């Protein structure tokens, strides 16, 4: 049965969604629904499989059923079903109602027309495959965290959130991985594959300044394939890497938490947990701004404690979550 507001979504309205409609729909909104909307707002788009792996539901079919309900109500929207690489994906993004609960409009009340235009731009964005590949990197870390006691993917910041602290305001990813009571934060630079490796290596200059400002030195370059990694390392070896701990890998090496990261100038590979520990004060007080509310915890677990219980080994994700 259709609800009364669907007509303004089918023919997108140029007026903001009425607040009374938003309040009425919020009563049908559960905790995991809000988490999904916040994740889509933070990362622009995620697949059914990625949301399932992050804990939204126990299997893709259950995830898909609930997401379709949220899409019919206007909280989220189906982006497209298309082949990205060799795999068929169902992609989701924020819908007209979901945009009212997120900073998508910079705290302005956005209209359905604006939300659908953003969806259409994303659909045609040539960077979309690279965006999904970057998400896969963090989803893989979350998968390990959900199955290994004392491990957590505490932070996954998209370029949207990182732009609050990066100068100039450019795309970057940031993560923080906890294992055996140690915190390992890092910057992550994926390989778009459509630029010369020398241009990719030049991006390191941005992180030197960022490392000076934040004392966060580890920088992970994930090349598209082994040959790209070899070429990238040649150029990085000739760049000024002062203040940085730069490591490279490629998907053929294996899981990103395993010993797949090769430091520049070295022949051996390290695990993510072999990288330097995170400074105790991270993020620094002068960098917090409005970051934490914008980036939800990347693993959905309503029982997750809000303290250091995971890092201390006192709590781990239930296997059926």
Buried (B, 14 or more C-beta within 10 A) or exposed (E): EEBEBEEBBEEBBEEBBEEEBBEEBBEEBEEBBBBBBBBBBBBBBBBBBBBBBBBBBEEBEEBBEBBBEBBBBBBBBBBBEEEBEEEEBBBBBBBBBBBBBBBBBEEEEBBBBBBBEBBEEBBEEEEBBBBBBBBBBBBBBBBBBBEBEBBBBBBBBBBBBBBBBBEEEEBBBBBBBBBEEBBBBBBBBBBBEEEEBBEBBBBBEBBBEBBEBBEBBBBBBBBBEEEBBEBBBEBBEEBEBEBBBBBBBBBEBEBBBBBBBBBBEEEEBBBBBEBBEBBEEBBEEEBEEEBEEBBBBBBBBEEBEEEBBBBEEEBBBEEEB
